[in-house]
Amino acid sequence: MKILVLNGSPRPNGSTKQMVTAFEEGATGAGHKVDVIDVCKKRISGCLACEYCHMKGHGTCVQKDDMQEIYVLLKEADMIVLASPIYYHGLSGQLKCVIDRFYSAAYPQKPPHLKKVAMILSSGDANMYDGALFSFKGDFLDYLGLEDMGVFTAHGMENGAEKQKDELKKFGASLK
Ligand SMILES: Cc1cc2nc3c(=O)[nH]c(=O)nc-3n(C[C@H](O)[C@H](O)[C@H](O)COP(=O)(O)O)c2cc1C
């Protein structure tokens, strides 16, 4: 499979990134092609709601920023992994900008090969995931119709723990 991981954490060695790297190791080892995009290093603006993509643009976005690189990967991806720290009960703002820009990529239909989705989340406190899970279910399972491959979380002392990284590595390795 071609797997696109969108990492919404700005911290290069933070908990989210450590889980992403463990997942990448497992999935790559199982023969999958994994592209990890650290979205915080990219220049990606929020959606302008100009409707160009839904009208004249026929699914292309009018904004020519680093999102163009993600659109290319999205067209090829069989699976997407959304990874983020929890900021104020939701996904990071940088990742939210990327998700809003799916507005053009999901029109007139979802990316052609995309079938599966998973989520990786890190937070300070427990039970902080309702906002992220609302987006996961509403936008990715229901709206895009993707298969739920699982949600992996770490909070507090779990952040950076070997147990969490092992879980992500095994998950990546288990993908068919
Ligand atoms: C702007 C900001 C907002 C945050 N909001 C929350 C929150 O609402 N709930 C929570 O449990 N942790 C919150 N945190 C803590 C992070 O989710 C936590 O430190 C996480 O492990 C960071 O992941 P990272 O190491 O990948 O950056 C917040 C941190 C920042 C910087």
The ligand as an SDF file (V2000), in Angstrom:
LIG
                    3D

 31 33  0  0  0  0  0  0  0  0999 V2000
   -1.1640   24.9880   22.3350 C   0  0  0  0  0  0  0  0  0  0  0  0
   -1.2750   23.7460   23.1550 C   0  0  0  0  0  0  0  0  0  0  0  0
   -2.5260   23.2970   23.5520 C   0  0  0  0  0  0  0  0  0  0  0  0
   -2.6580   22.1190   24.2800 C   0  0  0  0  0  0  0  0  0  0  0  0
   -3.8990   21.6890   24.6410 N   0  0  0  0  0  0  0  0  0  0  0  0
   -4.0360   20.5260   25.3110 C   0  0  0  0  0  0  0  0  0  0  0  0
   -5.3410   20.0430   25.6830 C   0  0  0  0  0  0  0  0  0  0  0  0
   -6.3640   20.6540   25.4090 O   0  0  0  0  0  0  0  0  0  0  0  0
   -5.4160   18.8680   26.3790 N   0  0  0  0  0  0  0  0  0  0  0  0
   -4.2990   18.1530   26.7170 C   0  0  0  0  0  0  0  0  0  0  0  0
   -4.4190   17.0920   27.3430 O   0  0  0  0  0  0  0  0  0  0  0  0
   -3.0610   18.5590   26.3550 N   0  0  0  0  0  0  0  0  0  0  0  0
   -2.9040   19.7350   25.6660 C   0  0  0  0  0  0  0  0  0  0  0  0
   -1.6520   20.1660   25.2830 N   0  0  0  0  0  0  0  0  0  0  0  0
   -0.4860   19.2940   25.5820 C   0  0  0  0  0  0  0  0  0  0  0  0
   -0.0700   18.4440   24.3670 C   0  0  0  0  0  0  0  0  0  0  0  0
   -1.1770   17.8140   23.7580 O   0  0  0  0  0  0  0  0  0  0  0  0
    0.9290   17.3770   24.8190 C   0  0  0  0  0  0  0  0  0  0  0  0
    2.0570   17.9860   25.4040 O   0  0  0  0  0  0  0  0  0  0  0  0
    1.3670   16.4560   23.6910 C   0  0  0  0  0  0  0  0  0  0  0  0
    2.0320   15.3310   24.2390 O   0  0  0  0  0  0  0  0  0  0  0  0
    2.2930   17.1610   22.7000 C   0  0  0  0  0  0  0  0  0  0  0  0
    2.6200   16.2920   21.6450 O   0  0  0  0  0  0  0  0  0  0  0  0
    4.0410   16.4050   20.8630 P   0  0  0  0  0  0  0  0  0  0  0  0
    5.0970   15.9030   21.8260 O   0  0  0  0  0  0  0  0  0  0  0  0
    3.8800   15.5630   19.6700 O   0  0  0  0  0  0  0  0  0  0  0  0
    4.2200   17.8520   20.5270 O   0  0  0  0  0  0  0  0  0  0  0  0
   -1.4990   21.3640   24.6070 C   0  0  0  0  0  0  0  0  0  0  0  0
   -0.2300   21.8280   24.2120 C   0  0  0  0  0  0  0  0  0  0  0  0
   -0.1120   23.0030   23.4990 C   0  0  0  0  0  0  0  0  0  0  0  0
    1.2610   23.4720   23.0580 C   0  0  0  0  0  0  0  0  0  0  0  0
  1  2  1  0
  2  3  1  0
  2 30  2  0
  3  4  2  0
  4  5  1  0
  4 28  1  0
  5  6  2  0
  6  7  1  0
  6 13  1  0
  7  8  2  0
  7  9  1  0
  9 10  1  0
 10 11  2  0
 10 12  1  0
 12 13  2  0
 13 14  1  0
 14 15  1  0
 14 28  1  0
 15 16  1  0
 16 17  1  0
 16 18  1  0
 18 19  1  0
 18 20  1  0
 20 21  1  0
 20 22  1  0
 22 23  1  0
 23 24  1  0
 24 25  2  0
 24 26  1  0
 24 27  1  0
 28 29  2  0
 29 30  1  0
 30 31  1  0
M  END
$$$$
